[in-house]
């Protein structure tokens, strides 16, 4: 095996929740280019189907599938649909999240209905979806002693600075990642997190708003560049999805141009 073979995803099947979004669909294309068969899962199946069709039109195996990440029944149906289509599940990317939709980021100001909604999607959702796919990964591991399943939770650099309910949900997800990494290690399932920084996406634009002062301030915080684009995350994503990371679990990989540096 060459070193580059460690990063190949041939014959692997990946599910990306939040797959109808800019980041989720970009992740789907990246994993497809690395060799995986891909399912874009989203509560908005119509858009997920359109984005999956665009990837399939480039010659890759990609489908859209419906999921409400807050529902255990829906997550189970998602996993079954993907396994029925492709025969297995190897990779789960938990990218579904609320950010731009949040009406008030302040802890004291946010209505508790919204607080609970954010926690339900951003924190409970990854757990619900992980529980749905783990039995399929365990089955794969039982059939192949060299097999490792992969769960990648999309956290955020915002987890490590005061950033209201969004940051609280993402920091809790970092902790959940470590707990799942420990619990699932014996089943040969790696659970890690990828934490983007400031992104040039629709969600990022809405969150920053029309605020040149804020943009200028952010420019001073990031050593490499202010805003990343989805392609800046692909290397970390492929690493965490592939055999290259088989001895890595429970970790949070900040991929943010140096914005968050922790010793």
N, C-alpha and C positions, 0 to 999 in steps of 0.2 A: 504493500500500500504506500502510495506517495503521500507527501504531506498535504497536498491539495485534495486528495481523496477524503481526508478527514472532514472536509466541509461539504461533501456531496450529499444531496438529499434524494438521490434516485430511489424510487419505489417507496418513498415515505409519503404519508398522507397528513396534511395539515389543516386545522380549522383555525380561522381568525374570527373572533367575535368583534363586533363593530366593523365588520367587513364592508359595509356600505359607505363608510367614511373615507376621507382622503388618506389618512394614515393606514387604516386597516386594509384598504384595497391596494395601496402601495406595498404593504407587507406581503399581501397575497401574490403580487407579481414577482416580488423578489424571491419568495420561496419557490414559486413555479420555475423561475429561471435557474434556480439551484437544483431543480430536478423533482420537486415535490408535486403531488397532486393536491389541489387546494379547494377548500370550501370557504366561501365568504359568508359568514353567519351574521344576521342582523335582524332586528325587529322590523325594519323596513325591507322586506324581501324583494319588493319591486326594484329598488335601487341596487340591492345586492346582486340580483339577477343580471341587471344591466352591466354592472362592473365586472361580474364574473364572465359575461359574454365577451366583453372587451378583452379580457385576458385570454379566454379560449380562442378568440379570433387570431391571436398571435401564435397559436399552435400548442397551447398548454392545456392540461386537464384542469378545469376549474368550473365549479358550480356555485350557485347561490342557495342558501338554506335559511329558513326562518328560525329565529330564536328570540325569546324573551329571557334575558339572563337572570331575571328575578324569580323565574319559575322553574322549579325542579322538573316538572313534567315536560316543559318546553325544552329544557336543556337535554333531557333524556331522549326526546324525540329528535333533536338536532343530531346527537351522537349516533343514534340508530340510522338516521337517514344517510349520514356520511359513510358509516360502516357498510350499509347496504349497497351504496353506490360504488365505493372504492375497495371494500373488503377489509379495511383496517383503519385505525387511527393511531398516529405516532406523535403528532405535535399539536399542541394547543397554544394559541397566542390570545391571551385575554386582553383585548384592546378596547372593548366596549366601555364607555365611561361618559359621565356628564361633566362638562366643563363650561362651555360657552352658554349652556342653557341656565346655569345657576344665576338667580336674580340678585343675590347678595352674598358676597364672599365673607362678610364679617361674621365672627362667631356670635357676637351679641345681637346682631341685627337680623340674622336669618330666621325665617319661620321654621319651626320644628318639623313641619310637614316636608319642607325642602331638605332640611338636614337629613331626615330619615330616607328620603328618596335618593339623595346622593350616596349615602352609605349603602343603600340597597343595591344600586347599580355598580358603584366603584369598588366596593369591598365584598359584599355578599355575592355579586355576580361571578367574580373569578372563582370563588369557592364552589358555587353551585355548578358551574361549567366544568371545573376540575373533577368534581365528584362524578359527573356524568361520563367523562372520557376515561378515567383511570381504569375501570374494568377492562376496557379494550386494550390499553397499554399493558396491563398485567398479563392478559392473554398472550400478547406478542412476546413478552419477556419469558413466559413459561415455555414457549416454542423455540426460543433462540437465546442461548446463554450469553451471547454477546450484545443483546439488545438493551437499549436505554430509551425510555419514553422521555419526552420533553414538554414541559409546561413553562411558558414565558409570560409573566405578568407585566403589563405595561404600567409602570409607576410614574414618577415625575421628579424632576429636580425640585419642584414646588413642595415636595414632601419634607424638604430639609430647611425651609424658611417659613416664617409665619405667613400662611396663605389661606386662612379660613377653613371652611368645611372641605374644600377641594384638597388642600394640603393634608388635612387630618385624615381624609379617606385614603390618600395615597401613602401616607406614612404607615397607616394601619395595614395597607396592602404589602408594604415592605416586610412588616412583622409576620403577616400571614405567609408570605413567600418562604421565610426562614422556617416557620413551623411545618409547612407542607414539605419543604425540602428534607427536613429531618424525618418526618413520618413516612415519606414515600421512598426514602433511600433504599430500604430493604427490598423494595419492589423494582429497583433499578429504574426509577423515574426521577429525572433531574428537574428541579423546580427553581427557577431563577427569575429575576426581574430586570427589565430594561427601563432606565429612567431617562427619557428625553429632556432636553432643556427647552429654550425658547424656539418654537418652530414656526416656520413660514407656511402655515396652513390656515384654513378657514377658522378653526377653533381658536388658534393663537391670535389671529387678527381681531376676532370679536372680543377676546379677553383683554387685549391691550387697548382696544378702542382707538378713537382718533385723538391720540395723546402724544404729540411729538416730544414733549418733555420726558415722558415715560420711556419712549423708545431710545432717546439719547442716554438716559440713565442706565438702561439695560446694556447699551453698547459698552459702557464702562465696566460692566461686571463680568463680561465674558472674554477671556484671554484670546481665544482663537477667532471667533466671529459672533455676531449677536444672534442671528436667527439661523437655525439649521433647516434643512429640507428633509423629506422622508429618506432620500438616498443616503444621507449622512448616518442613518441608523441601520442600514442594511448589513454592514459588516458585523455589527454586534448581534443583530437578529440571526444571521446565518450561523455565527459561532455558537450561540445559545441553542440553536435548533439542531445542531449537527453533532457528530461523534467527537469533534474537537473539544467539546465541553463535557465529556462523559465523567470527568473527575471534579466537576464543579457543581455545587448545589447549594441552595439557600442564600445566594448572593444577589446583590443589587448592583447593576452595572450602570453607572452614570455616564451618559453619552450626550454631552451638552457643551462641547467646546471649552471645557474647563470651568464652567460656571460654578458647579458644586465640587469642591475638593475636600475630601475627608481623610484624615489620617487614621 
